[in-house]
Amino acid sequence: MDIVIWSGAAVSLAGLAGLVWCIVRVWRARKAGLGDAEMRAVLQGVVPLNSAALFLSVIGLMMVVIGILLG
């Protein structure tokens, strides 16, 4: 079960990296002082990636918990 735990940790870290990337992307857009339409375009591009990164984090944590419970 160590493989499930470590692979789940890797998946979770990948999701966390995605979430940090989304935060940095929006932060840079705010600092750039974009107009309303440009900011909406940035946010519309970030939202699906943010959801996917959150999904990866959740799946990774579930894999860790399953690995611990079965191990």
C-alpha positions in Angstrom: 0.0 0.0 0.0 3.0 2.3 0.1 2.7 2.8 -3.6 -0.9 4.1 -3.2 0.1 6.4 -0.4 3.1 7.9 -2.2 1.4 8.2 -5.6 -1.5 9.8 -3.8 0.9 12.3 -2.2 2.4 13.0 -5.6 -1.0 13.6 -7.2 -2.0 15.8 -4.3 1.1 17.9 -4.6 0.5 18.2 -8.4 -2.9 19.6 -7.6 -1.5 21.9 -5.0 1.0 23.2 -7.5 -1.9 23.9 -9.9 -3.7 25.8 -7.3 -0.7 27.9 -6.5 -0.3 28.6 -10.3 -3.9 29.8 -10.5 -3.4 32.1 -7.5 -0.2 33.6 -9.0 -1.9 34.0 -12.4 -4.8 36.0 -11.0 -2.5 37.9 -8.7 -0.4 39.0 -11.7 -3.6 40.0 -13.6 -4.7 42.1 -10.7 -1.3 43.8 -10.4 -1.3 44.5 -14.2 -4.4 46.7 -13.8 -6.3 45.1 -16.6 -9.7 46.4 -17.6 -12.9 44.6 -16.8 -13.1 42.6 -20.1 -9.5 41.5 -19.9 -9.8 40.5 -16.2 -12.9 38.5 -17.1 -11.1 36.7 -19.8 -8.2 35.8 -17.5 -10.6 34.6 -14.8 -12.6 32.6 -17.3 -9.4 30.9 -18.3 -8.3 30.2 -14.8 -11.6 28.8 -13.4 -11.5 25.4 -15.2 -7.8 24.9 -14.3 -8.5 25.8 -10.7 -11.3 23.2 -10.6 -9.1 20.6 -12.2 -6.3 21.3 -9.7 -8.7 21.1 -6.8 -10.0 17.8 -8.2 -6.5 16.4 -8.4 -5.8 17.5 -4.8 -8.9 15.8 -3.6 -8.2 12.6 -5.5 -4.7 12.5 -4.2 -5.8 12.9 -0.6 -8.4 10.2 -1.1 -5.7 7.9 -2.4 -3.5 8.6 0.7 -6.4 7.9 3.0 -7.3 4.6 1.2 -3.7 3.5 1.3 -3.5 4.2 5.0 -6.8 2.4 5.7 -5.9 -0.7 3.6 -2.3 -0.8 4.9 
